[in-house]
Structure formats: structure tokens, C-alpha cells
Amino acid sequence: MNHNITIKKTENSRLSSVDFDNLPFGRLFSDHMFVIDYIDGEWQEPQIVPYGTIEIEPSNMALHYGQAVFEGMKATKTADGKAMLFRPEQHSRRINASASRLAMPELPESIFLDAVHTLVDLDKGWIPPTEGSALYIRPFMFASDHSVGVRPSSSYKFMIFTCPVGPYYAKPVKLLAETTYVRAAMGGVGEAKAAGNYAAAMLPSLLAQQQGYDQVLWLDAKEFKYVQEVGTMNIFFVIDGKVVTPMLSGTILRGITRNSIITFLKEGGYEVEERRIAIDEIVEAHKNGTLTEAFGAGTAAVISHVASILYMGEEMILPPVEEREIGPWAKSQINGVRSGRLPDAKGWLIEAGQLKGAAVEV
């Protein structure tokens, strides 16, 4: 098929009305969006159109059976104004892995990258200039058949929209280790970014918030013994100077921020272990004073520091962020590379528009 993207530009850009000093996360959307349909076993002609509503029937299969996956990624701006993407090919591969797990078709990586590069290059004026700010990019795919028969859909819609977001300066979070509800089980869809994963997490998260906690620390589904994730992020602990994080076992999202942090830490001389971590080990490390840091890692916040963890009625309070070394350093490394403040030794940054295919304006 022809991968050329047809572009229909908006006639009423909203960019001039944006206050880049006041950007609520995920509520303000850029001028354009990418759309492509999967019909009769083939991806159809890709297009970029003005951001707006889409029409679906009440019998849309995604609404009834949950065939929906998504990604979260960012574009940032360097000091000299270039729009940069961070490891975009990894997001293409991960959404395809998520799609495969839900019996959905994979989108060729060339189309994904063309779409992201062309869309971000078109709307690069929406990227906030401040380090830590970004243009958040949301690729997603959902079933588009209209039927209430339980089966994989035969047609799908893949879309991408973007939204400018400010620096994530959330205060350190208080966690509640969950011993009733589970996020993921072996053989399930825990390592997929499936919409249903997030829906299932909302009740236990709400219950934790009602008790004064910000997020849930998820434990394994079999024994409630081993740490999995925190909220919607990967989790890291610093124990006796060593960084430990749960290994990827099929129940944990293959975080691209997680992978990047591990790489930076190892190259920075820190010892990192990816392994099973029992909650009892965390309790013991806190008791003997060797648990010095804990932080979540994900696209939105990059790093979210953990202030305390409640487990079985006992609250483990961690040292103030000002006294921590590793989490703040890792966050500075990622934000520094994205902004151009630090060198991109790994070649993870690519300027938006450099890989886009031919586009036709209509």
C-alpha cells in the first residue's frame, strides 16, 4: 500500500490562545490528529485531519468487549527550538505487542513512525519550551466492528492525538500495598497497555485515596508477596545503595522510561538488579535503615518519588527527597537528554520530521 499521509490542515488553529505557563495534564489538545482504518485485512490510506469528534455506533465492539490498547510518549523542545522524539520506535513495538495480545492487528512500524513524525512536525508549535514540559502523544487502537457477538473485531481504527503538558512537579506519593485486589496475573494482560487494565485498577485506587493514600503498590496475584508496579508506573527501590526493580515476568509493563533509567543508572556507575522483590524485604530494609529511596517511573512523571508505604497496618516513611541521590539524578538525566542540556550518547533522540514519509496536503 501507499504510506503517503494525506494532510487536511485546520482552518482555525487554537495555538494562539494557549497559556504555556498553565497547562493542565491531558485536557488541552493540539490542532490535528492522525487516523487510519484497518478494513478487509489491510490498513487503508492514512490521514491527518483537524482534531475533533469521531462517530461510532452503540454496538461498537470496543465498548462491549474491550479491544482497545494505547501508548503514551512525548515530544520535547531543545534550547534551539528543535522538536525531538525520544525512542519512538520502542513505542511502536510495544503497542504492537499489546495489540497482538488482544488479537488485534499490528500497525507496521514504518506507518507508526511516519505518523508520529508528521503529526508532531505539523503541531510542533504546541510543544512547551520549558524543560520538563512536553507534547504528550497518545497513539491508540480500538475495535470498530458493530456487533455484539463475542469474537475479535474484523476492523479497527488507529489514531494519534497530542496535548501540551507542563512540568510534573507532584509531591512525593504515599502508597498503600494492596492485599485484596490485584492488577495482573501470570498469563493475563499485565504487560499490555490494554484499556481494561486501567479500568480494573480504578476501584482499589479510589479506596486507597479514601484512606489518605495517593497510589496502590501492587503485589502479585498468587501470594500477595512480590512487588509488581505502583499505580500505573514501574517501581524502583534503593536498598543499601543498590537499585532494585521487579523483573519483567509477563505481569509488568515493559516500561520504556524504566529501561532508559536502568541504562542511565548502570552507565552512571550504580548497581542495578532486576529480580523478584518480596514486600517483606522492603519491610526489613526499612526496619534496618537500608531503604533510602523508592520511586515510580513512567512517561507522564518520568520519576515520582515515594514518601511512604503502608503494608499490613505498618507505615514505612522514607527520607525526604532533598536527602535522596539516585531518583533525582535519574530524572535529571532523562530530562537533560530530552532538552539537549545533556549529550544524547545513546542516539535515542530524533528530530521530529526527519523520518516522515511523503505527505500530501488537501
N, C-alpha and C positions, 0 to 999 in steps of 0.2 A: 504493500500500500504506500501511498504518498504521505510522508510525515510532515509536509509543509503545514504550518499553522495559519489558519485564516484569522485575521485580527479585525474586529469591529471596535473602534475606539469610542469611548463615551463622549457625548457632546456637552456634558455638564459635570466636569471634574469638581470634586469636593475638597481637593487638596488645599486650596487657599484658606479654608475655614478650620484647618486642623491646628490645635494648640499642642505642640510637641512637648510642652512642659507639663501637660496634664493629660496623660494617656491611660485611661482605664483598660485593664487587660481584657482583650477579646471582645470588645464592644464597638469598636470603630473599624470599619472595613474599607479597604482600598478600592480604587475605581473599577478594577477589572477582575475577571475570573476565567479560569480555563475549564473547558468542558469537552469530554469525548465519550461516545457511547460504544458499548460492545453489543453487537447485534448479529445474529446468524453466524456465530463463531468467529467474528472478526471485529477488530477495532475500526471504527468509522473515522471520518475526517475530523481532526482536532481543530478547535477554535477557541479564541479568546474573545469574550464579549463583556459589555458593561456588567458590573456586579448587580445582581438583582435576584428576584424570586425564581423558583423553578416550580413546575406544576407536576403533581403526582396524583394518582387515583387512591381512594381509600383502601383498595385491595393491593397496594404496593407491597411486595413480599418482604422488603426490608423492615417495614413497620410491624410485620407479624412474626417473622422468623429470624430476624436479627442478622442477616447477612450484610454486615457493614464493618469496614475497617478504616483506619485513618493513620496519619503521620503528623508529627509536629517538628518543624525545623525553622531556622532563622536565616535572614539576610542582615548583614550589618554594613556599616559605612566606615571606611578608613578616614584618617585625618585629611587626606587629599580628595575625599569625596567619592571614592570608588565603591560601588555596591558589590559586596562579597558574599559568597555562599560557603558554608562550612560542611565539608564531606557530604555533598548532596547524593552521591552515588550510594552511600550507605543507607540513606532513607529510601531510595528506590528499591534496594534489595530487601529491606525489612518490610515494607508494605506488601511486596510480592510474597514474602514468606507468610505474612498474616493472611493474605488473600488465599493462598494455597490451602492453609489450614481450614478455611471456611468454605472450601470448594468453589472459590471464585477464580476468574481468570487472572493471569499475571499481565501487567502492562509492560511492554518492552522498555528496558532501561533507557533506550535512545529517545523514546517518546517522553518518558518522565523527565529526563534531563532537559530536553528541548523545551518542554512546557514550563518548568521551573525557571530556566534561564530567560526565556522570552517574557514570561509574566513579570518576573522581578525587574528585568531591564526596563520594561514598559512603565512599571509603577515605582521605580527607584526613588522618585521624589518623595515617596511616603516613608522612606527609611529615616528614623530619627537619628540625629548626628551624635548624640551623647553616648560615650562608652557604657555598655551595659544595656542600652536601648537596642531595639531591633525591629525588623519587619518580620512578624511571625507568619509562617507559611503553613497552611493546613491542606495537604492533599488528602482526599478520602474517596472511597468507592462504596457503592451500595447496590443491592439488587433492584432491578427496575421492572421485572415482570409484574403483571397484575393478575394474581391468583391466590387462592387460599388453600392450595394443595401443598402438603409438606414435601418439598423437594428443592434442590438447588435451582436458583433462577437461571434462565437461559439468556437474559440480557442484563446489562449492568451500566451504571453511569459512574464515570470517574471525573472528579472535579478538583480544582485547587483555588482557594481564595487566600488573601493575605490581610494582615491587620497590623498597624504600628503599635508597639508596646514600649513602655518606659522601663527604666532600670527596676529590677526586682529587689526591693530593699525590705523584704518581710523580716519581722523579728524572728529570733530563734523559736523553733516549734516545740511544743510539748506533745509527747507521743503516749498513746495507750496501747500496750501489747495485747492484741486481740486473742482471746481464748475460747470464743464461741463461734464466730463467723470465720470463713476462710476466703481468701482471694483466688487461689488456684490450687489444683491438684495435679499429680502426675497423670499424663495422658490427656489433660484438658487443654485449654487455650490460653494458659497463663503467659506464654511468651509471645502471643499475638496481640497487636493493638486492635482488639475487637471492641466495638462499642459496648457490647454486653458486659465486658469485664468491669467497665466503669459504672454501669448501672447497678451491678451487684454489689459494688463497694459503697454505694451511697448511704444505705441504711446504717451499717456499722460505723461509717464515718460520722454520720449525723448523731448517733448515740454517743460517740466519743466526744463530740463537740458539746453535747448537752452536759457532759461531766467536766467540762472545762479544758478539754484537750483538743489540739489542732488537727492531728492526724492519727491514723491507725498504723501500728507496727505489725505487719502481717507475719504470722507464723505458719508452719507447714500444716497441711490438711489432715495428716495421718496422726501425728502425736502432739501437735501444738508445741513443738520443741525447737525446731530450727527456724531461724530468721529468714524471711524471703524478701520483702520490699517494705517501703514506708510510703503510705498514701499511694501516689501514682509515680513514685520515684524509686530508683535503686538506692541502697543504703550502704554506707561505709562506717566502720568504726576504727578508732586509733587506740590500740591496746599495747601498752609498754613500748611505745614508739613505732610499732608496726601497724600498717594499714591492712585491715581485713575486710573483705566484702563477700557476700554469698556467691558461690559459683553458679554458673548457668546450668540449669538442670532440666529445663523444659517448663518450669513454673515461673520463671523470672524473665522479665523483658530484657532483650538484648540491647541495653541502652547504648546509644552512640556517645552520649555525654559520659556514661560510665566507662566505656572503652577509652575515650580520649583522656579522662582523668587518670586511669591506670597507666596509660602510656606516659603522660607527663610526670607522674609520680616516680615511675621506675627510672626515667631518664634524669630526674632530679635527685636521684640517689636514695629514694625512700624504698623500704622493703614493703612489698605488696603481696598478700596472699588471697587467692580466690578459692574458697572452700566452704564446707558446711559450718555454720556458726550456731551453736546452741544458745538459747536465751539464758540458760544457766551460766554459760561462760561470761556473758555480758554482766550478769548479776555479780558473779565472783570478781570480775575485773573492777567493777565499781566499788565493791567492798574493800579490795586491797589497794585501791587508788591508782590502778594502772589504766583505767578507762578515761582517757583525756579528751577525746573528741568523738562525735558522731555527726554525720551529715548525709542528707539525701542528695541525689544527683539526677538531673533531668534537663530537658530542653528549656522549659519555662524559666526556672530559677537559676539554672546552672548548678548552684550548690545552695542548699537550705540547711542551716545549722540546727542541730537538735539541742534543746535546752534541758530536757528531762524525759525520762521514760518511766511509765507506771506499769509494773508487772506484778500480778497477784497481790495487790494492795500495798506494794512497796514502791516508793518513788525514788528513782535514781537521778540525782541532779548533777549535771555536768558543769565543768568550769566555764566561766564567761568566755564569750567569743574573743574578747580582747586578749585573752591568755592563750589562745589557740594558734598553732603554727600551720598545720597541714591543710585544713579545709580552706582557709583564706588564701593560702599560696596557690592551691589548685585552681580556685575560682579566678584569681588574678592571671594565671597562665592562660586559661581559655579565653577570658575577655580580652586579654592583651594581644593574643594572636588574632582574634577576630577583628579587633580595631586597628591592627597594624602597629600597635605600640611595641609588640614583641615579634621577633622573626618567626616566620612560618617554616620551620625546619623540616616538617613532615610533608609539606606540599598539600595541606588539607584545604587551603583557601583557594577559591577560583572566582575570578571576576564574573559577575552576572552578565550574560550576553555573549560570553566567549565561546560557548558550546552550542548556542541555539542554531537550529536549522533555518531554512528559508521560511520567511513569513510573508503573507500577502494581506495587505490592508484592503478592507472593503468599506 
